[in-house]
Amino acid sequence: MVKPRTRAFLTLAGWALLLLLWQVIVSLTRPAALQRVALAFSTPRDGSVCVVVLGTVGEMMLQEPLSLEIPAAESEGLRLRAWIKASQPTVVGMPPEAPGGDTLKSMLQTVRQEFGGGLEPVEVSLPSGTDSCAEARRRAAMTQSARAIRAAWLPDPWEASRALIEMAANGELLRHIVASVFRVAAGVGLALALGIPFGLAFGSFAWLSAPANAVIQVLRPISPIAWLPVATLAFGGGDLAAVFLIFLAAFFPVTVSTAAAVTSVDLKYRRTAINFGVRGIDLARRVILPAALPSILTAVRISVGIAWVVVVAAEMLGVESGLGYLVLDARNQLRYDRVVAAMMTIGAIGFLIDAAVRYVERIELERRGLAGHG
């Protein structure tokens, strides 16, 4: 028997190993950030600027002077438009306020409107220097670095943890957890309330077992996810549909396991009880149920685990709350850090639920003197 402190230490060690493996996989497989084509201007000097365009791998695509003098502004604007059309930049490094800057901004604004407004201006401050083009090249490189596009990929543990803390701080995470736990509790509660009595009846009466088993063995292999269209038509989506799917996921395992546990009860217990005049409901309550209890509690634990898995899929249909909805919504927003944070929450709550059910199972078995069977 493993001591509780040792078990807790081994559990924490397993989590630490998982996080380390996660970080290693992300570090080895994450692609480099994608740089955007960047256009940048030097600080206006003597009525002109240097224009630089850097490509996606930092290669020089353009380096030309541009006059800001009023007589030449129209023709220079045409040159700038041609450069932008040829290089297709998506981000512009702008110098801070300086003499001649208004003319540059006006020229760029006209070009942006004709270009479709796809140029994102970014103001970058740099110390003044004598070489305008060197300043423009540096501003373009800094703008690229600041606006690099990170390829969609598995976030590392720290990014997911930050998203998790953010959602926990604003109360969003708690709202989704409460919704999911409520649906699981309702579905599992209904499954246990019906499944255990049905299982006891099916296992006790042979005339009922055959037809009931035929129906159950036809319906049980159907995945609860396959019932999604039926649930939508029957309940119109929402909480009722989700609870129905969770009920199906938990009902069949607990019913079948209870029936099997009842049929496996040793006949000598039944005969001894009957010899002492214990029959009917008393026989089921005082003999059959205690003898089958270890198997029934194991079935409850399995059913709760299955229900917690199914709730994620159930909440992707017609509801606007719950951890499954959170995963779907974050994916639609391309917030993969929130997706992984929601997955971490689902796993952690699943672990806590399983631990709670195991604790209740152990306490109940100890109370009935059946701890050796658990």
C-alpha atoms as one frame of an Amber mdcrd trajectory, in Angstrom:
protein
   0.000   0.000   0.000   1.426   3.379  -1.051   1.361   5.986   1.717  -0.704
   9.154   1.056   2.356  11.433   1.151   4.225   9.184  -1.264   1.204   9.049
  -3.559   0.932  12.860  -3.532   4.643  13.222  -4.272   4.431  10.764  -7.165
   1.392  12.600  -8.517   3.211  15.949  -8.454   6.264  14.340 -10.043   4.078
  12.977 -12.842   2.597  16.427 -13.492   6.053  18.017 -13.499   7.273  15.414
 -15.988   4.244  16.095 -18.201   4.931  19.863 -18.176   8.601  19.292 -18.953
   7.770  16.967 -21.850   5.212  19.484 -23.120   7.793  22.290 -23.057  10.406
  20.169 -24.838   7.985  19.139 -27.601   6.879  22.739 -28.182  10.461  24.026
 -28.198  11.640  21.405 -30.697   8.703  21.599 -33.084   7.500  25.218 -33.016
   8.223  26.976 -36.335   9.923  30.355 -36.391   7.761  33.475 -36.399   6.844
  34.715 -39.873   8.085  38.203 -40.700   5.896  40.573 -42.666   7.125  42.690
 -45.572   7.985  46.012 -43.917   8.170  49.527 -45.370  10.030  52.146 -43.336
  10.963  55.822 -43.613  13.869  57.720 -42.159  13.345  60.950 -40.238  12.717
  63.789 -42.739  15.869  65.864 -43.357  16.283  68.733 -45.804  12.911  67.976
 -47.387  13.521  64.288 -48.137  13.468  60.821 -46.568  14.976  57.442 -47.366
  12.485  54.668 -48.122  13.411  51.037 -47.352  11.439  47.839 -47.925  12.531
  44.588 -46.287  11.193  41.207 -47.424   9.955  38.362 -45.252  13.455  36.989
 -44.659  14.971  40.417 -44.077  16.265  40.870 -47.625  16.516  44.379 -49.060
  13.788  44.892 -51.646  14.024  48.664 -51.999  16.189  51.560 -50.851  15.408
  54.904 -52.507  15.281  58.616 -51.610  11.865  60.288 -51.578  11.413  64.061
 -51.838   8.828  65.774 -49.666   9.026  69.127 -51.412   5.607  70.424 -52.396
   6.272  70.811 -56.143   7.460  67.200 -56.375   5.028  65.683 -53.891   2.538
  64.450 -56.521   5.139  62.664 -58.658   6.861  61.291 -55.530   3.505  59.987
 -54.373   3.194  58.082 -57.636   6.657  56.579 -57.075   5.702  55.528 -53.536
   2.487  53.980 -54.833   4.425  51.977 -57.442   6.912  50.741 -54.816   4.117
  49.626 -52.492   2.230  47.914 -55.306   5.375  46.026 -56.321   6.522  44.931
 -52.848   3.101  44.517 -51.121   4.178  45.534 -47.592   1.703  45.116 -44.736
   3.399  47.184 -42.024   5.035  50.647 -42.119   7.712  51.928 -39.755   7.093
  55.636 -39.204   9.479  58.156 -37.598   8.176  60.190 -34.659   7.009  63.786
 -35.104   9.558  65.826 -37.067   9.611  68.747 -39.526   8.210  67.506 -42.808
   6.422  64.609 -41.070   2.962  65.958 -41.891   3.714  65.852 -45.610   4.967
  62.282 -45.271   1.865  61.199 -43.335  -0.451  62.852 -45.835   1.330  61.149
 -48.711   1.178  57.772 -46.969  -2.495  58.217 -46.089  -3.362  58.791 -49.743
  -1.417  55.706 -50.765  -3.043  53.595 -48.009  -6.521  54.501 -49.214  -5.698
  53.553 -52.788  -3.830  50.444 -51.639  -6.874  49.224 -49.719  -5.947  50.327
 -46.201  -3.839  47.209 -45.573  -0.778  49.107 -44.335  -0.379  49.128 -40.565
   1.631  52.179 -39.409   3.961  51.669 -36.434   5.847  54.576 -34.895   9.450
  53.642 -34.072  11.784  56.067 -32.284  15.492  55.905 -33.113  18.435  58.146
 -32.272  19.204  60.555 -35.082  22.155  59.720 -37.332  23.880  61.036 -40.419
  22.900  58.125 -42.670  19.186  58.324 -43.443  19.035  54.964 -45.227  20.783
  53.182 -42.342  18.155  54.664 -40.015  15.347  53.521 -42.334  16.811  49.993
 -42.563  17.015  49.728 -38.796  13.464  51.058 -38.394  12.197  48.520 -40.935
  13.966  45.664 -39.104  12.566  46.755 -35.736   9.077  47.067 -37.206   9.322
  43.554 -38.664  10.415  42.127 -35.341   7.634  43.886 -33.435   4.916  42.788
 -35.871   6.107  39.273 -36.699   3.278  36.788 -37.160   3.607  33.759 -34.951
   2.531  30.584 -36.704  -0.456  28.871 -35.050   1.005  26.129 -32.884   0.707
  24.472 -29.516   1.303  27.138 -26.839   3.905  26.331 -24.211   2.884  25.794
 -20.556   3.614  29.392 -19.600   1.465  30.893 -22.366  -1.417  28.568 -21.490
  -0.976  29.373 -17.787  -1.152  33.104 -18.489  -4.397  32.626 -20.415  -5.729
  30.459 -17.580  -4.919  33.117 -14.973  -6.477  35.805 -17.154  -9.750  33.884
 -17.509  -9.777  33.013 -13.812  -9.210  36.641 -12.811 -12.106  38.016 -14.851
 -14.529  35.293 -13.719 -15.006  33.785 -17.173 -13.440  30.453 -16.258 -15.592
  29.980 -13.140 -18.763  30.594 -15.144 -17.873  27.874 -17.643 -16.785  25.431
 -14.910 -20.060  25.851 -13.016 -22.076  25.263 -16.199 -20.170  22.077 -17.088
 -20.267  20.640 -13.566 -24.010  21.326 -13.326 -24.709  19.473 -16.581 -22.556
  16.514 -15.586 -24.146  16.343 -12.140 -27.652  16.423 -13.639 -26.914  13.826
 -16.310 -25.011  11.458 -14.036 -27.517  11.844 -11.207 -30.355  10.888 -13.526
 -28.331   7.964 -14.931 -27.588   6.593 -11.455 -31.172   7.082 -10.265 -32.459
   4.981 -13.157 -29.472   2.776 -14.009 -28.846   1.190 -10.601 -32.488   0.086
  -9.981 -32.764  -1.155 -13.567 -29.496  -3.040 -13.226 -30.656  -4.640  -9.988
 -33.908  -5.689 -11.656 -32.229  -7.010 -14.809 -29.724  -8.997 -12.796 -32.322
 -10.425 -10.417 -35.056 -11.593 -12.818 -34.131 -13.874 -15.705 -37.418 -13.218
 -17.540 -36.564  -9.496 -17.641 -32.841  -9.880 -18.335 -33.111 -11.373 -21.834
 -35.304  -8.711 -23.519 -33.660  -5.860 -21.600 -30.195  -7.080 -22.519 -31.192
  -7.262 -26.195 -32.257  -3.622 -26.183 -29.268  -2.409 -24.164 -26.692  -4.221
 -26.291 -28.140  -2.580 -29.417 -28.125   0.946 -27.973 -24.976   0.776 -25.838
 -22.418   0.645 -28.727 -23.841   3.855 -30.232 -21.545   6.722 -29.312 -23.248
   9.514 -27.352 -21.841  11.922 -29.950 -23.922  10.130 -32.611 -27.020  11.163
 -30.647 -26.269  14.865 -31.193 -28.757  15.300 -34.084 -31.432  13.401 -32.172
 -30.863  15.516 -29.079 -31.083  18.687 -31.155 -34.374  17.647 -32.737 -35.849
  16.421 -29.459 -34.730  19.201 -27.145 -33.744  22.017 -29.478 -30.200  22.206
 -28.177 -29.345  23.945 -24.934 -28.953  22.433 -21.475 -31.554  19.687 -21.953
 -29.772  18.299 -25.012 -26.414  18.333 -23.210 -27.856  16.647 -20.105 -29.512
  14.003 -22.305 -26.196  13.117 -23.969 -24.440  12.921 -20.600 -27.256  10.746
 -19.271 -26.802   8.310 -22.182 -23.051   8.213 -21.660 -23.433   7.291 -17.976
 -26.609   5.190 -18.023 -25.464   2.149 -19.992 -22.158   1.492 -18.161 -23.748
   1.690 -14.720 -26.784  -0.399 -15.742 -24.781  -3.183 -17.386 -22.203  -3.282
 -14.570 -24.898  -3.373 -11.899 -26.714  -6.230 -13.646 -23.441  -8.152 -14.037
 -22.573  -7.562 -10.378 -25.960  -8.874  -9.254 -25.709 -12.043 -11.341 -22.237
 -12.714  -9.955 -23.397 -12.653  -6.306 -22.705 -16.082  -4.774 -25.853 -18.227
  -4.590 -25.050 -19.262  -1.020 -25.739 -15.709   0.143 -29.147 -15.735  -1.495
 -30.070 -19.193  -0.185 -28.900 -18.380   3.330 -30.977 -15.196   3.339 -34.033
 -17.027   2.001 -33.659 -19.721   4.686 -33.856 -16.940   7.283 -36.977 -15.534
   5.646 -35.331 -12.563   3.918 -37.051 -12.069   0.572 -38.075  -9.439  -1.950
 -36.946  -5.857  -1.286 -35.204  -6.850   1.954 -33.166  -9.458   0.072 -32.086
  -6.861  -2.500 -31.344  -4.199   0.135 -29.603  -6.331   2.771 -27.854  -9.035
   0.708 -27.631  -8.413  -3.039 -26.829  -4.689  -2.965 -24.014  -4.953  -0.352
 -22.483  -7.921  -2.200 -22.618  -6.124  -5.546 -21.602  -2.730  -4.123 -17.860
  -2.838  -4.999 -18.641  -3.481  -8.670 -21.416  -0.881  -8.669 -19.143   1.801
  -7.206 -16.491   0.995  -9.808 -19.158   1.377 -12.501 -20.156   4.743 -11.025
 -16.557   5.907 -11.180 -16.263   4.829 -14.827 -19.585   6.441 -15.723 -18.638
   9.766 -14.173 -15.372   9.739 -16.105 -17.162   9.023 -19.392 -19.716  11.741
 -18.663 -16.988  14.320 -18.082 -15.488  13.431 -21.463 -18.848  13.658 -23.234
 -19.781  17.031 -21.730 -17.083  18.741 -23.803 -18.639  17.488 -27.050 -22.178
  18.108 -25.806 -21.366  21.752 -25.042 -20.227  22.360 -28.595 -23.884  22.157
 -29.620 -26.357  24.937 -28.997 -25.037  26.291 -25.672 -23.083  29.417 -24.836
 -21.378  28.308 -21.657 -19.313  25.425 -20.378 -15.756  24.269 -20.947 -16.646
  22.622 -24.276 -18.077  25.919 -25.506 -14.947  27.682 -24.244 -12.733  25.371
 -26.337 -14.839  25.939 -29.450 -15.057  29.712 -28.965 -11.318  30.059 -28.347
 -10.574  27.996 -31.448 -12.805  30.248 -33.547 -10.868  33.257 -32.219  -7.552
  31.515 -33.003  -6.677  31.869 -29.299  -4.868  28.567 -28.938  -3.496  29.583
 -25.558  -7.098  29.716 -24.302  -7.856  26.389 -25.997  -5.002  24.700 -24.137
  -5.919  26.521 -20.903  -9.442  25.110 -21.187  -7.997  21.645 -21.849  -5.828
  21.966 -18.736  -8.925  22.901 -16.725 -10.889  19.945 -18.103  -8.082  17.568
 -17.183  -7.628  19.028 -13.693 -11.345  18.879 -12.892 -11.542  15.343 -14.268
  -8.702  14.363 -11.933 -10.465  15.966  -8.943 -13.787  14.306  -9.793 -12.137
  10.897 -10.059 -10.329  11.454  -6.755 -13.598  12.476  -5.076 -15.453   9.406
  -6.394 -12.602   7.145  -5.291 -12.703   8.706  -1.825 -16.463   8.174  -1.522
 -16.022   4.607  -2.797 -13.356   3.856  -0.196 -15.363   5.385   2.652 -18.517
   3.483   1.696 -16.691   0.180   1.398 -14.968   0.716   4.729 -18.303   1.537
   6.349 -19.724  -1.762   5.093 -16.610  -3.716   5.974 -15.813  -4.378   2.302
 -12.603  -2.360   2.000 -10.644  -5.438   1.010 -12.739  -5.693  -2.167 -11.971
  -2.127  -3.382
